[in-house]
Structures are given as C-alpha cells and as structure tokens.
C-alpha cells in the first residue's frame, strides 16, 4: 500500500474513531457527572423540566468534551506516527493500551476537576447554596455554574493537552547530521 493510500485509510479510521469517541465522551461524561453530583437527582430534575439543572448538565458535558478532546489529540498523533513511519518502538497492542489508558486518565481528570471546580465555587459563594437553588429550578444559578465550568474547561484544555503529550512516549525520528 502506498503512503497516500495509508494516509487516506488512517484519516478514515481517525474520523470513525473520533466519531465513536465523541458519543462515548458525551455518554460517559453525562453518567459520571450525574453520579458525582450528590445535591439532587439530575435526571429526575430534567424530567421535571428543571432548566437550571439542564443548563448545568449541558455545560458539564460540553466542558468535559472540550477537555477530553484536547487529551485525545496527542494520542491520535502518536497513532498516526505509528502507521506512517517505518520503525515502531512498540507493538500495536502496546499502542492500543497506551491510547486507552490516556483516554481513561483524561476522563478521570476532567470529571474530577469539573466536580471539584463546582464544589470550590460553592465554597466561594456560600450565600447562594447552588445545589438548593438548582433543585428549586433557579435558571440563573444554572447559567452562572455553566459559565464556571466552561471557563475551567477552557483553561484546563491546554494543560491536559500538555500533560498527555508529556506522558506519551514519542517515536524517535532518527538523527540529523549536518555536512561541513
């Protein structure tokens, strides 16, 4: 298979993988964020048309997606290098394990950090009692909390990308020699 066909096939696989991961990211983030929230039952509140809770949950899913997206790109780069360079420093199974481990790490970090940021915001604004207000359907509180998690995600995205890049072993590209 020539290099152009390899690149096209790799791009198609990457598209399918990221499409699948996007659905997985939304679903897993949704589930994790519901489980980690102890102030109210988010799914029950959504069924009651609680717009504040719905807004916050949507913000958490988008924020989690932004963070995970940045953590996945370095993994995709190493996969691309694996299939387009002639030398391989690790096996395909090691590569799959490395990719899965990094995606899991990014999920955990994103969920933990977003949950922690909401708890910290609650400590900074003790007079509002955000959980109680959301349970009552206070849409304004939902908007503010959504803003908090989006800002946290925007700031975290670059950091998670750099962390992931530093944890992934990079393929050596050989040595460059200069003629005198």
C-alpha beads as a LAMMPS data file, in Angstrom:
LAMMPS data file: protein, C-alpha beads

180 atoms
179 bonds

1 atom types
1 bond types

-500.0 500.0 xlo xhi
-500.0 500.0 ylo yhi
-500.0 500.0 zlo zhi

Masses

1 110.0

Atoms # bond

1 1 1 0.000 0.000 0.000
2 1 1 1.476 3.368 -0.954
3 1 1 1.843 6.221 1.508
4 1 1 -1.094 8.209 0.086
5 1 1 -3.481 5.259 0.488
6 1 1 -2.140 4.697 4.021
7 1 1 -2.748 8.336 4.930
8 1 1 -6.293 8.238 3.498
9 1 1 -7.089 4.982 5.303
10 1 1 -5.626 6.375 8.513
11 1 1 -7.705 9.570 8.163
12 1 1 -10.853 7.495 7.661
13 1 1 -10.047 5.373 10.725
14 1 1 -9.313 8.502 12.735
15 1 1 -12.648 10.006 11.670
16 1 1 -14.544 6.864 12.687
17 1 1 -12.628 6.637 15.973
18 1 1 -13.268 10.268 16.886
19 1 1 -16.948 9.941 15.921
20 1 1 -17.269 6.951 18.236
21 1 1 -15.272 8.650 20.965
22 1 1 -17.445 11.759 20.782
23 1 1 -20.569 9.727 21.509
24 1 1 -18.716 7.863 24.253
25 1 1 -17.435 11.131 25.750
26 1 1 -20.927 12.615 25.893
27 1 1 -22.468 9.488 27.407
28 1 1 -19.711 8.785 29.938
29 1 1 -19.457 12.432 30.994
30 1 1 -23.233 12.594 31.384
31 1 1 -23.268 9.460 33.556
32 1 1 -20.199 10.432 35.619
33 1 1 -21.476 13.924 36.236
34 1 1 -24.853 12.614 37.375
35 1 1 -23.179 10.102 39.698
36 1 1 -20.732 12.623 41.176
37 1 1 -23.475 15.167 41.920
38 1 1 -24.911 14.445 45.355
39 1 1 -27.058 17.566 45.777
40 1 1 -30.026 16.351 43.679
41 1 1 -31.062 13.689 41.171
42 1 1 -30.230 15.416 37.874
43 1 1 -32.213 13.035 35.678
44 1 1 -35.330 13.459 37.822
45 1 1 -34.883 17.232 37.737
46 1 1 -34.586 17.179 33.947
47 1 1 -37.785 15.122 33.733
48 1 1 -39.463 17.873 35.768
49 1 1 -38.250 20.416 33.158
50 1 1 -35.750 21.984 35.554
51 1 1 -33.950 24.310 33.154
52 1 1 -31.227 25.278 35.621
53 1 1 -30.135 21.669 36.079
54 1 1 -30.425 21.006 32.329
55 1 1 -28.278 24.048 31.569
56 1 1 -25.613 22.991 34.053
57 1 1 -25.592 19.397 32.840
58 1 1 -25.249 20.570 29.224
59 1 1 -22.370 22.844 30.273
60 1 1 -20.686 19.981 32.093
61 1 1 -20.986 17.681 29.076
62 1 1 -19.601 20.366 26.725
63 1 1 -16.801 21.199 29.166
64 1 1 -15.891 17.548 29.588
65 1 1 -15.866 17.192 25.812
66 1 1 -13.519 20.171 25.408
67 1 1 -11.086 18.734 27.931
68 1 1 -11.178 15.175 26.587
69 1 1 -10.782 16.434 23.008
70 1 1 -7.508 18.117 23.911
71 1 1 -6.296 14.979 25.666
72 1 1 -7.111 12.786 22.678
73 1 1 -5.189 14.762 20.050
74 1 1 -1.724 13.754 21.301
75 1 1 -2.855 10.116 21.317
76 1 1 -4.093 10.450 17.735
77 1 1 -0.758 11.963 16.717
78 1 1 1.213 9.016 18.073
79 1 1 -1.175 6.583 16.332
80 1 1 -0.679 8.499 13.077
81 1 1 3.098 8.332 13.501
82 1 1 2.898 4.614 14.249
83 1 1 1.197 3.870 10.944
84 1 1 3.156 6.288 8.756
85 1 1 6.742 5.714 9.934
86 1 1 8.751 2.621 9.029
87 1 1 10.111 1.916 12.514
88 1 1 7.976 1.034 15.515
89 1 1 9.222 1.355 19.065
90 1 1 6.234 -0.523 20.499
91 1 1 3.658 -3.041 19.304
92 1 1 0.134 -2.317 18.142
93 1 1 -1.210 -3.809 21.396
94 1 1 1.045 -1.548 23.443
95 1 1 -0.164 1.393 21.376
96 1 1 -3.826 0.424 21.949
97 1 1 -3.205 0.041 25.694
98 1 1 -1.387 3.366 25.825
99 1 1 -4.209 5.123 23.976
100 1 1 -6.930 3.555 26.147
101 1 1 -5.018 4.411 29.331
102 1 1 -4.600 8.030 28.307
103 1 1 -8.239 8.426 27.316
104 1 1 -9.277 6.958 30.679
105 1 1 -6.859 9.260 32.506
106 1 1 -8.253 12.290 30.689
107 1 1 -11.852 11.244 31.517
108 1 1 -10.988 10.901 35.203
109 1 1 -9.110 14.200 35.346
110 1 1 -11.884 16.058 33.508
111 1 1 -14.665 14.672 35.700
112 1 1 -12.746 15.193 38.927
113 1 1 -11.689 18.731 38.048
114 1 1 -15.132 19.866 36.897
115 1 1 -16.750 18.408 40.003
116 1 1 -14.080 19.973 42.200
117 1 1 -14.496 23.356 40.499
118 1 1 -18.228 23.348 41.279
119 1 1 -17.576 22.393 44.903
120 1 1 -14.934 25.133 45.178
121 1 1 -17.320 27.667 43.598
122 1 1 -19.904 26.631 46.196
123 1 1 -17.376 27.431 48.947
124 1 1 -16.649 30.819 47.360
125 1 1 -20.371 31.672 47.202
126 1 1 -21.790 30.297 50.477
127 1 1 -24.787 32.648 50.490
128 1 1 -26.219 31.238 47.250
129 1 1 -26.441 27.494 48.134
130 1 1 -26.167 26.474 44.495
131 1 1 -27.452 22.886 44.896
132 1 1 -30.610 24.008 46.660
133 1 1 -31.205 26.785 44.135
134 1 1 -30.790 24.388 41.221
135 1 1 -33.155 21.917 42.803
136 1 1 -35.721 24.717 43.030
137 1 1 -35.276 25.340 39.290
138 1 1 -33.259 28.569 39.514
139 1 1 -32.183 29.028 35.892
140 1 1 -29.897 31.960 36.741
141 1 1 -27.801 29.771 39.027
142 1 1 -27.606 27.170 36.237
143 1 1 -26.298 29.812 33.839
144 1 1 -23.638 31.042 36.280
145 1 1 -22.483 27.499 37.116
146 1 1 -22.347 26.646 33.417
147 1 1 -20.117 29.670 32.906
148 1 1 -17.869 28.490 35.733
149 1 1 -17.379 25.015 34.259
150 1 1 -16.850 26.362 30.737
151 1 1 -14.132 28.746 31.912
152 1 1 -12.481 25.952 33.905
153 1 1 -12.594 23.713 30.823
154 1 1 -11.117 26.385 28.574
155 1 1 -8.213 26.911 30.959
156 1 1 -7.735 23.187 31.584
157 1 1 -7.739 22.173 27.924
158 1 1 -4.214 23.314 27.196
159 1 1 -2.896 21.849 30.429
160 1 1 -4.446 18.456 29.781
161 1 1 -3.031 18.505 26.259
162 1 1 0.464 19.206 27.567
163 1 1 0.126 16.567 30.289
164 1 1 -0.994 13.950 27.789
165 1 1 1.834 14.850 25.405
166 1 1 4.365 14.513 28.202
167 1 1 3.058 11.080 29.236
168 1 1 3.015 9.554 25.743
169 1 1 6.334 8.094 24.609
170 1 1 7.316 9.852 21.421
171 1 1 8.700 7.937 18.465
172 1 1 12.283 8.773 17.642
173 1 1 12.691 10.241 14.198
174 1 1 16.374 9.361 13.850
175 1 1 19.359 11.639 13.936
176 1 1 20.052 14.635 11.792
177 1 1 23.610 15.104 10.562
178 1 1 24.941 18.269 9.086
179 1 1 27.682 18.260 6.465
180 1 1 30.508 20.670 6.954

Bonds

1 1 1 2
2 1 2 3
3 1 3 4
4 1 4 5
5 1 5 6
6 1 6 7
7 1 7 8
8 1 8 9
9 1 9 10
10 1 10 11
11 1 11 12
12 1 12 13
13 1 13 14
14 1 14 15
15 1 15 16
16 1 16 17
17 1 17 18
18 1 18 19
19 1 19 20
20 1 20 21
21 1 21 22
22 1 22 23
23 1 23 24
24 1 24 25
25 1 25 26
26 1 26 27
27 1 27 28
28 1 28 29
29 1 29 30
30 1 30 31
31 1 31 32
32 1 32 33
33 1 33 34
34 1 34 35
35 1 35 36
36 1 36 37
37 1 37 38
38 1 38 39
39 1 39 40
40 1 40 41
41 1 41 42
42 1 42 43
43 1 43 44
44 1 44 45
45 1 45 46
46 1 46 47
47 1 47 48
48 1 48 49
49 1 49 50
50 1 50 51
51 1 51 52
52 1 52 53
53 1 53 54
54 1 54 55
55 1 55 56
56 1 56 57
57 1 57 58
58 1 58 59
59 1 59 60
60 1 60 61
61 1 61 62
62 1 62 63
63 1 63 64
64 1 64 65
65 1 65 66
66 1 66 67
67 1 67 68
68 1 68 69
69 1 69 70
70 1 70 71
71 1 71 72
72 1 72 73
73 1 73 74
74 1 74 75
75 1 75 76
76 1 76 77
77 1 77 78
78 1 78 79
79 1 79 80
80 1 80 81
81 1 81 82
82 1 82 83
83 1 83 84
84 1 84 85
85 1 85 86
86 1 86 87
87 1 87 88
88 1 88 89
89 1 89 90
90 1 90 91
91 1 91 92
92 1 92 93
93 1 93 94
94 1 94 95
95 1 95 96
96 1 96 97
97 1 97 98
98 1 98 99
99 1 99 100
100 1 100 101
101 1 101 102
102 1 102 103
103 1 103 104
104 1 104 105
105 1 105 106
106 1 106 107
107 1 107 108
108 1 108 109
109 1 109 110
110 1 110 111
111 1 111 112
112 1 112 113
113 1 113 114
114 1 114 115
115 1 115 116
116 1 116 117
117 1 117 118
118 1 118 119
119 1 119 120
120 1 120 121
121 1 121 122
122 1 122 123
123 1 123 124
124 1 124 125
125 1 125 126
126 1 126 127
127 1 127 128
128 1 128 129
129 1 129 130
130 1 130 131
131 1 131 132
132 1 132 133
133 1 133 134
134 1 134 135
135 1 135 136
136 1 136 137
137 1 137 138
138 1 138 139
139 1 139 140
140 1 140 141
141 1 141 142
142 1 142 143
143 1 143 144
144 1 144 145
145 1 145 146
146 1 146 147
147 1 147 148
148 1 148 149
149 1 149 150
150 1 150 151
151 1 151 152
152 1 152 153
153 1 153 154
154 1 154 155
155 1 155 156
156 1 156 157
157 1 157 158
158 1 158 159
159 1 159 160
160 1 160 161
161 1 161 162
162 1 162 163
163 1 163 164
164 1 164 165
165 1 165 166
166 1 166 167
167 1 167 168
168 1 168 169
169 1 169 170
170 1 170 171
171 1 171 172
172 1 172 173
173 1 173 174
174 1 174 175
175 1 175 176
176 1 176 177
177 1 177 178
178 1 178 179
179 1 179 180
